[in-house]
Amino acid sequence: KLLIAKIHGSINWLYCDCCRRTFSVPITQVPLLALQVLNPEQARDLYPSSKRPRLSCPSCSADLGVRLATFSYQKALRTPTFESSWLEAEKALRLARKWVFIGYSLPPADFEFKYLLKRVALSMKQRPEITVVTVDDLKQPDDLSTVKRYKRFFGECGV
């Protein structure tokens, strides 16, 4: 069984601040979500001919918003959307014997996720096998090489 965790959110997720529910739209409709991010004045300036209303929650009719955690030192991860994703990701990591990271560079600013990974890895009786799928140049300096960053973080033997 393969589990995929999007712990930083997803561009096709919408969130209701009122009833705290998360919704997703088909990935093909992501370009239509621009109006959910913009305030009404920005939407009028950028899309003057658009008559498409903002999407609202089917349960309570409040406007839906977009939540993404960027790779910065200041993230707002204490929303229910992220908390539930992170809890599920932690459970899955604890049960998995193999962790595969696809296109994730393990950036220094993502210290909260790195702490989660380290905490889970160190608590396991048998450390997970770690595979990193990336476009990387191993001749780059250590701080720029994704593979070297993973090996430094998890140890040479596990990556």
N, C-alpha and C positions, 0 to 999 in steps of 0.2 A: 504494500500500500504506500502510495506516495502522497505526502502532505506538503502543501505549499503555504508558507506563511508570508503575508505581506504586512510586516509589523510597522512599516512607515506609512501605511495607507495605500490607497489606490486611486488613480485619477477618476475612476468610474464609480466611486463610492460617494453617496450623499448621506448627510446626517441631519436629523431633526433635533435642534436644541431644546425643543419643548417636551417631546415625549421620549427623547434619547434613543431613537431607533436608527438603524443604519439600513440604507437601501443601496442597491447597485443597479446600474443601467448597462445595457449591452455595450461592449467596447466600441462598436461601430457608431454609437451615438455620443461618444465623448466630446467631439467638437461642438455639439449643441449645449454643452454644460458651461460655456463661457459666461452666459448671463447669470449663472448661479454664483459666480465669484465676484462679479462686478456690482457696484451699488447702482441704483437707478439712473443717476446722472451719467456715470461712466458708460452704462449700457446705451443710453440715448445718444451719447457722443460717438461711440464706436459702431453702433448698429442702429442708425436712425430709421431705417425702413423695417426693422424687425417688429413684428406684432406678436411674437411668441412670448407668452407669459412665463414667469419664473415657475419652476417646479415647486410644488408644495407637498407636504406630508399627507398621505391618504388617510391617516388616522385623525390628525388634529388640524390640518390645513395650514400649519405654519410653514414659512419658507424653508426649503432645504439648503444646507450649506455643504461646502467641500472641505475635507480635512486631509492635509498631507503634512507629514513631519519632514522637514528639509534637513540636509546634512549641515547643521549649524550647532553652535554651542547652546543656543536658546531655542528649545523645542517645548511645545505644549503637549506633553504626552499623557496628561492626567484627565483626558476626556474618556468617556465610556467606550467610544469607538476603539481607541488605542489600548485601553486597559484590557478589554476582552480579547483583542488580538494577541497582546503580549502574554496573557495568561495561557491561552491556547497554544501559542508558540512554545512557551516554557514546558508545558506538559508534553508536547510532541518531541521536543529536544531530549527530554529526560528518557523517553521510551525508545528513541532512535539509536541504532548502532552506527549509522552513517549519516553525516551531515554534508550536504552539497550546497555550496554557495555559488550562485550563477550571476555574474556581472556585478557583484558587490565588492567594493574595494576596501572595506574595513577602515573607513576614514577616521582620523583622530578625533574629529568632532562628534562622532557617534559613540561617545563614552558610555551612555546608558545601555545601549545594545551590547557593547563589548563586555560590560559588567555582567549582563544577563548570560552571555555565552560562557564567560569564564566561570561564573558561579555554578552554572549547570554542569559544565565539563568537569570541574573539580569535585563535584558531589557524586559523580558516577563511579561505580566500582570499576568498570572498564571504560576507558576513554573512547570516545567515538572516532571512527575513521573520518577524516575530513578531506573533502575534494573541493577544489576551487576551479571554477570554469571562468576563465578571463582571457582577454587579449592583453598580454603583458610582455614587457621587454625586460628580461632578467639582467640585462646590462645596465639598467637604470640605477641611479643611486638608491640606497635602501629605503629612503622615505618616499620614493615614487613607485617602487615595485610592489604590486599587490601581493604576489606570491611571497616575497620576502617579509612583507608585513604580517601575513598569516603565519608564517613559520616562526617569526619572532614572538607573536602573540600566543600561539598554541604550542610551540615547541617543534623542533625539526621532525621528530618521529611521527607526529600525528597528521601532518599535511602532505 
